[in-house]
Amino acid sequence: MRVVFMGTPDFSVPALDALVAAGHELCCVYTQPPRPAGRGKKDRPSPVHLRAEALGIPVRHPARLRDPVDQAEFAALQADVAVVVAYGLILPQPVLDAPRLGCLNIHASLLPRWRGAAPIHRAIMAGDTETGVCIMQMEAGLDTGPVLLRLSLPISPQDTTGALHDRLSALGAAGITQALSQLDSLAPDPQPDVGVTYAEKIDKAEAQVDWTRSAVEIDRQIRGLSPFPGAWTMAGDTRIKLLSSRVVAGSGAPGAVLQGLTIACGDGAVEILRAQRPGKKAAEAEIFLNGFALPTHLGG
């Protein structure tokens, strides 16, 4: 098929590679404009932008798609289908209508659960035991379109958002190539009205750990916010980022350091398996504690 690809972050890159490997004609890639990044705050192209250039695919990065000129240029590509994955811009109706077969979205949840911006984070933070990807026909609503294909996978008690992100990215790449190969035989399945949840964008204010909460909740928070933005707590005057954890037996005053990096919570305890100090690399607990005097209590 003649395909327009629309995506921006690392999550989108495997799908782009899979479409190329499957023999589709990638006529253009749309991505977010370069953004200031790094210490020098120089404009940096998105991961999709860089990959498309390496593959020799033309790249466009309009700031938005509401300008009739941009919409006309999109329609002039005469694509069979647009594949959209974590693009980051709302598609106006003229863009949705332009490809012959419409626009297909790779969404990292089992819709209608976790519509919206942060489905991977929210699934872990809510304690879900299963997630997946949906290949969905796009319409004007937020992740409301009918689903063509569902692929699921389990969430383990050790999963972080980073680990789950990589598995779902690969699953989405496999899913979109399968969907395009079977498009004539896939029946659109309208989403039910029941079971709808929204994955609100992660607010950095959610990242501070409140040790009075239960160990189960804190463990989900740590794993769900790892690696970004990273759950954190104060260790004396040092703000430390908590990147991996598990629930363990133990009790004490909330925030009390019981042993090593095992911390008492409002109910139970969590063992911090990986952490990071400012200006240092993330490290396993034993290495993290070398040369760092942990206080007897964590928190503000």
Residue pairs with C-beta under 8 A, 6 or more apart in sequence:
1 24
1 25
1 80
1 81
1 101
1 180
2 24
2 25
2 27
2 77
2 78
2 79
2 80
2 81
3 19
3 24
3 25
3 26
3 27
3 79
3 80
3 81
3 82
3 83
3 180
4 26
4 27
4 28
4 29
4 30
4 74
4 77
4 79
4 81
4 82
4 83
4 99
5 15
5 16
5 19
5 26
5 28
5 29
5 30
5 48
5 52
5 57
5 82
5 83
6 29
6 30
6 31
6 82
6 83
6 84
6 85
6 87
6 91
6 103
7 13
7 15
7 16
7 29
7 31
7 48
7 83
7 84
7 85
7 86
7 87
8 31
8 32
8 46
8 47
8 48
8 86
8 87
8 88
9 46
9 47
9 48
9 86
10 47
10 169
11 85
11 86
11 108
11 165
11 168
11 169
11 172
12 47
12 48
12 85
12 86
12 87
12 169
13 47
13 48
13 51
13 169
14 169
14 170
14 172
14 173
15 83
15 85
15 106
15 169
15 172
15 173
15 176
16 26
16 29
16 48
16 51
16 52
16 55
17 51
17 55
17 173
18 173
18 174
18 176
18 177
19 26
19 83
19 176
19 177
19 180
20 26
20 55
20 57
21 177
22 177
22 180
22 181
24 180
26 52
26 55
26 57
27 58
27 77
27 79
28 57
28 58
28 59
28 60
28 77
28 79
29 48
29 49
29 52
29 57
29 58
29 59
29 60
30 59
30 60
30 61
30 62
30 74
30 87
31 45
31 46
31 48
31 49
31 52
31 59
31 60
31 61
31 87
32 46
32 61
32 87
32 88
32 89
33 61
33 62
33 63
34 43
34 44
34 45
34 46
34 49
34 61
35 43
35 44
35 46
36 42
36 43
36 44
37 43
37 44
38 44
45 53
46 61
49 59
49 61
52 58
52 59
53 59
60 73
62 70
64 70
64 89
65 71
65 74
65 89
65 90
65 91
65 92
65 95
66 92
71 92
71 94
71 95
71 98
74 95
74 98
75 94
75 98
77 98
78 100
79 98
79 99
79 100
80 99
80 100
80 101
81 99
81 100
81 101
81 102
81 103
81 104
81 180
81 183
82 95
82 98
82 99
82 102
82 103
82 104
83 103
83 104
83 106
83 176
83 180
84 91
84 103
84 104
84 105
84 106
84 138
85 105
85 106
85 172
85 176
86 106
91 103
91 138
93 140
95 103
96 102
96 103
96 138
96 139
96 140
101 183
102 137
102 138
103 137
103 138
104 135
104 136
104 137
104 138
104 148
104 176
104 179
104 180
105 135
105 136
105 137
105 138
105 143
105 145
106 133
106 134
106 135
106 172
106 175
106 176
107 115
107 119
107 133
107 134
107 136
107 143
108 119
108 120
108 131
108 133
108 165
108 168
108 169
108 172
109 115
109 119
109 120
109 123
109 131
109 132
109 133
109 134
109 199
110 130
110 131
110 132
110 134
110 150
110 152
111 134
111 136
111 143
111 147
111 191
112 143
112 144
112 191
112 192
112 193
112 195
112 196
112 197
113 123
113 128
113 195
113 196
113 197
114 122
114 123
114 131
114 197
114 198
114 199
115 142
115 143
115 144
115 196
115 197
115 198
115 199
116 142
116 143
116 198
116 199
116 200
116 201
117 199
117 200
117 201
117 202
118 199
118 200
118 201
118 202
119 131
119 199
120 131
120 161
120 164
120 165
120 168
121 161
121 199
121 202
121 224
121 225
122 197
122 199
122 200
122 224
123 131
123 155
123 164
123 199
123 224
124 155
124 159
124 160
124 161
124 164
124 220
124 223
124 224
125 220
125 221
125 224
125 225
126 220
127 216
127 220
128 155
129 154
129 155
130 152
130 153
130 154
130 155
131 152
131 153
131 155
131 164
131 168
132 150
132 151
132 152
132 153
132 168
132 171
133 150
133 151
133 168
133 171
133 172
133 175
134 147
134 149
134 150
135 147
135 148
135 149
135 150
135 175
135 176
135 179
136 143
136 145
136 146
136 147
136 148
137 145
137 146
137 147
137 148
137 188
138 145
139 145
144 191
145 191
146 188
146 189
146 190
146 191
147 188
147 189
147 191
148 179
148 183
148 186
148 187
148 188
148 189
149 175
149 178
149 179
149 182
149 186
151 171
151 174
151 175
153 167
153 168
153 171
155 164
157 246
157 247
158 223
158 244
158 246
159 223
160 223
160 224
160 226
160 227
160 243
160 244
161 223
161 224
161 225
161 226
161 227
161 228
162 226
162 227
179 186
202 225
202 229
204 229
206 221
206 225
207 225
207 229
207 230
207 231
207 232
208 231
208 232
208 233
209 218
209 221
209 222
209 231
209 232
209 233
209 242
209 298
209 299
210 218
210 299
211 218
211 233
211 254
211 255
211 263
211 264
211 265
211 266
211 298
211 299
212 254
212 265
212 266
213 221
213 265
213 266
214 265
214 266
214 267
214 268
215 247
215 248
215 265
215 266
215 267
215 268
215 269
215 270
216 247
216 267
216 268
218 231
218 245
218 265
218 270
219 245
219 246
219 247
219 270
221 231
222 231
222 242
222 243
222 244
222 245
222 270
222 272
223 244
223 245
225 231
226 242
226 243
226 244
227 243
227 282
230 241
230 242
230 243
230 276
231 241
231 242
231 243
232 239
232 240
232 241
232 242
233 239
233 240
233 242
233 255
233 298
233 299
234 240
234 298
234 299
234 300
235 294
235 295
235 298
236 295
238 277
238 278
239 278
240 275
240 276
240 277
241 275
241 276
241 277
241 282
242 272
242 274
242 275
243 274
243 275
243 276
243 282
244 272
244 273
244 274
245 270
245 271
245 272
245 273
246 270
246 271
246 273
247 268
247 269
247 270
247 271
248 262
248 268
248 269
248 270
248 271
249 268
249 269
250 258
250 262
250 264
250 268
250 269
251 264
251 268
251 269
252 258
252 264
252 269
253 264
253 297
254 264
254 265
254 266
254 299
255 263
255 264
255 297
255 298
255 299
256 263
256 264
256 296
256 297
257 263
257 264
257 294
257 295
257 296
257 297
257 298
258 264
258 269
260 271
260 285
260 286
260 289
261 271
261 272
261 273
261 275
261 285
261 288
261 289
261 294
262 269
262 270
262 271
262 272
263 269
263 270
263 271
263 272
263 298
271 285
272 285
273 284
273 285
274 282
274 283
274 284
274 285
274 288
275 282
275 283
275 285
275 288
276 282
276 283
276 288
277 288
277 292
